[in-house]
């Protein structure tokens, strides 16, 4: 996973990707963010935290036969 916060100065962005991501489906998300003046983390700390979270997520197993309708019905009841 690659995550980077940028502030483009034009309406174009060029993205260079690692060679191991070539010929793979990739998802790009672009959305504006609000930087909090009172943020307790620096950008480097936020990056390290996100890396830890995603590394942990790699070891989580998820059932393949989840019935989302049943879950949504439980939530909406």
C-alpha positions, 0 to 999 in steps of 0.5 A, a space after each residue: 500500500 502506498 499512501 501519500 498526502 499531497 497538495 497539488 498546484 494544478 489539476 494534474 497528478 502524475 503517479 509512479 507505481 512500483 513495478 510489482 503493481 504493474 498489471 494489477 487492479 489498483 484502487 485510487 481514492 482522492 478526497 480533500 482532508 482537513 488538517 487539524 492544527 491540534 493533531 497529536 501526530 506528525 505526518 511521519 507518526 501518522 504514516 508509521 501508525 497506518 503502516 502498523 494498522 495495515 500490517 496487523 490487518 494482513 493477519 486477520 482472517 475473514 469468513 468468505 461466506 458472510 451473509 451481509 443481508 443478515 448483518 444489515 437486518 440486525 443493525 437496522 432492527 
